[in-house]
Amino acid sequence: MGSTVSAVRDIDVRQLAPSERHSTIFGSFDELQPGQALQILNDHDPQPLRRQLDSRSPGQFQWAYLEQGPSQWRVLISKLEKPEPSGSCCGACGG
C-alpha cells in the first residue's frame, strides 16, 4: 500500500519543555488532513508517544522511523483516513 504525503510539518520536540511535547504533537496531528504528516525530531525513541497516539487515534496514522538514534530519532507520522465503522455495533446505542 503506497501512500502519498501532500504536506509535512516539522516539529523539533527537543526545543519544547517536556510537559509540552505530547500535547503539541497531538494538537498538530489533530489539525492534519488525511494525507498530511508530521515529522518529529527527538533525543530519544518516542515509543511512549506512539502508544498514546495509538490509544487516542487507532488506525488513523502511519508511523515510520526515518532515523533511529543513537543521538536523535526522526519519525514521520502520516494521518490516514478515519476507518469506516465495522458494522459490529450491538444495536443497544441505536447506532
C-alpha positions as CSV (number, residue, x, y, z in Angstrom):
1,M,0.0,0.0,0.0
2,G,1.7,3.2,-1.1
3,S,0.7,6.5,0.3
4,T,1.4,9.9,-0.9
5,V,2.0,12.6,1.8
6,S,1.0,16.0,0.5
7,A,2.3,18.2,3.3
8,V,4.7,17.7,6.2
9,R,5.1,19.8,9.3
10,D,8.4,19.5,11.2
11,I,8.4,19.6,15.0
12,D,11.8,19.6,16.8
13,V,10.5,18.4,20.2
14,R,13.9,18.9,21.7
15,Q,13.1,22.7,21.7
16,L,9.9,22.2,23.8
17,A,9.6,21.7,27.5
18,P,8.9,18.0,28.3
19,S,5.5,18.9,29.7
20,E,4.5,20.5,26.3
21,R,5.8,17.8,23.9
22,H,2.9,15.3,23.6
23,S,0.2,18.0,23.8
24,T,1.9,19.9,21.0
25,I,2.2,16.8,18.8
26,F,-1.4,15.7,19.5
27,G,-2.7,19.2,18.6
28,S,-0.6,19.3,15.4
29,F,-1.8,15.8,14.5
30,D,-5.4,16.7,15.1
31,E,-5.0,19.7,12.7
32,L,-3.7,17.5,9.9
33,Q,-5.9,16.4,7.0
34,P,-5.6,12.9,5.7
35,G,-2.5,12.6,3.5
36,Q,-0.6,15.2,5.6
37,A,2.1,14.3,8.1
38,L,4.2,15.4,11.0
39,Q,7.9,14.8,11.1
40,I,9.2,14.9,14.7
41,L,12.8,15.1,15.8
42,N,13.6,13.8,19.3
43,D,16.5,13.0,21.5
44,H,15.1,9.5,22.4
45,D,12.9,6.8,20.9
46,P,9.4,8.2,21.1
47,Q,7.7,4.8,21.8
48,P,5.5,6.2,24.6
49,L,4.2,8.8,22.2
50,R,3.4,6.0,19.7
51,R,1.4,4.1,22.3
52,Q,-0.5,7.2,23.3
53,L,-1.3,8.1,19.7
54,D,-2.4,4.5,19.0
55,S,-4.7,4.7,22.1
56,R,-6.3,8.0,21.1
57,S,-6.3,7.7,17.3
58,P,-6.3,3.9,16.5
59,G,-6.0,3.2,12.8
60,Q,-5.7,6.9,11.9
61,F,-1.9,7.2,11.4
62,Q,1.1,5.5,10.0
63,W,4.4,5.6,11.9
64,A,7.7,5.4,10.0
65,Y,11.2,5.8,11.5
66,L,13.4,8.0,9.3
67,E,16.3,7.9,11.8
68,Q,16.8,5.7,14.8
69,G,19.5,7.1,17.2
70,P,21.7,6.9,18.9
71,S,21.6,10.7,19.5
72,Q,18.4,11.6,17.6
73,W,15.3,10.0,16.3
74,R,13.3,11.3,13.4
75,V,9.8,9.9,12.9
76,L,7.2,10.6,10.1
77,I,3.6,10.3,11.4
78,S,1.2,10.4,8.5
79,K,-2.5,10.9,9.0
80,L,-4.8,8.4,7.4
81,E,-8.5,8.4,6.6
82,K,-10.6,7.6,9.6
83,P,-11.5,3.9,9.5
84,E,-15.1,3.2,8.5
85,P,-17.3,1.7,11.3
86,S,-17.1,-2.1,11.2
87,G,-20.8,-2.6,11.5
88,S,-20.3,-4.7,14.6
89,C,-22.5,-2.5,16.7
90,C,-24.7,-4.4,19.1
91,G,-27.6,-2.1,18.4
92,A,-28.0,-1.0,22.0
93,C,-27.0,2.5,21.3
94,G,-29.2,2.9,18.3
95,G,-26.1,3.3,16.0
